[in-house]
Each structure stands twice: as structure tokens, then as C-alpha cells.
């Protein structure tokens, strides 16, 4: 048997990039995939046997409630939640004094509040089933203190703290909460912004122990592991996957 046979996995932001690679990896291990994204969810879900795609704004409380209700109704449950959706490549790198408050709030809503909403909606389903696995996607940036993206870096640091605190709350329910923090990844979204590649690609690669581009597929193994039974005694942890740019 594959380690996720019979499991239902919701992956947010899975229509492209890292999210799509994660959904592919979970599907390869037997999970039934639910793709939640603002655009292209149904088309992306067609890649998977019995896949389901829903157009969802993960920062909207009603949308998230609808996502979980539809997942339970059509798939019979929810065993794995991968919180991957977030804002990054579209953000302009600039001094923190130049970041508009509205943009700060938007980043916090999409990158952090969304995880609160998805977990709050999913956890009762997991509790009733006797357990589950939540994997939150953070970033290597808060460990290195990357400048000129203060709202993004702050949001990703918050995800690490969120993961640790929620893991403490949910251990008694058999629900594991872990985090994966990728480095600068040549995802589809990043490739759409050549100005971001110009600023960050070379400096990131040169700082790595393994000096090559990071691809979305580099994140898959850790997320698949944390989602499955091999990680049954692992919770509250953050795995940094950046080719050895940061050690901790």
C-alpha cells in the first residue's frame, strides 16, 4: 500500500507552482486531492483520480467553510491539510517605510489569517475522525532576516509560531501540525516576475551548500513525509529546505 491510500488531502494554492508539485506528490502516495485556489482549481484537479477543485479565497471565512463542507460532503472526510496558498512574487521589494498599510494587511490576511481559518474549519472534522495531519508552508526568509520584504518575512515567521502553538493544542486529538520552509524556489509564479529572479536568484544559489536552483519538487518529500504515518510521532516541527543556505 502507498502511505496515503484512502486519505483525503486538501492543498491550498495548488493550481500551480509549489502547491501543484505538493498535490502531485500526495496523489502519488494515494491521496485523493482537493485543489483550493483562486484560479484554475478545477483544471488542476483534473490531473488526479477523483480530484476535486474549488475556487476559494483562503482569506475569506465563508469560502473556507464552504471548502471544508464540500470536501466532507463529496470525499467523506479530510485527513491532510496543506496550507500552501500565499502572496510572494507579486510583492515589490522596498524599504519597510514604503510599504502601504493596506498591503501589509493583505499579506497578513492571505499568508497567516488564511491558515487560522482553514485549520479552524478542518480541525473539527479531523477530531471526529480521530486524527489528521496539517502541514503549513512557511519560508526560509525569517530564519535569515531577508530585508526589503518585511511584511512577507513577518508573515512567514508567524507561520512557524502558529505551527508550534497549534501543535500543542491539538496533540491530544491525534492531529499533528508541522511546517516546511522552502528557500527561493523557481516556481511558476516566480518565473512570471523576472525582476524578482534578477534580484534574488544568484544571491540565493551562491549562499547554498548545494549550489543549484531550487525547484518545487524539492519540497515534496518533506511534505509527503509529514503528511503520512512515517511521521506519526512528529509535531510542532519546521523543516527548512533551502539547499543548506541556513542551518538550524
Buried (B, 14 or more C-beta within 10 A) or exposed (E): EEBBEEBBBBBBBBBBBBBBBBBBBBBEBBBBBBBBBBEBBBEBBEBBEEBBBBBBBBBBBEBBBBBBEBBBEEBEBBBBBBBBBBBBBEBEEEEEEEBEEEBBEBBBBBBBBBBBBBBBBBBEBBBEBEEBBBBBBBBBBBBBEBEBBBBBBBBBBBBBBBBBEBBEEBEEBBBBBBBBBBBBBBBBBBEEBEEBBEBBBEEBBEBBEEEEBBEBEBBBEBBBBBBBEEBEEBBBBBBBBBBEBBEE
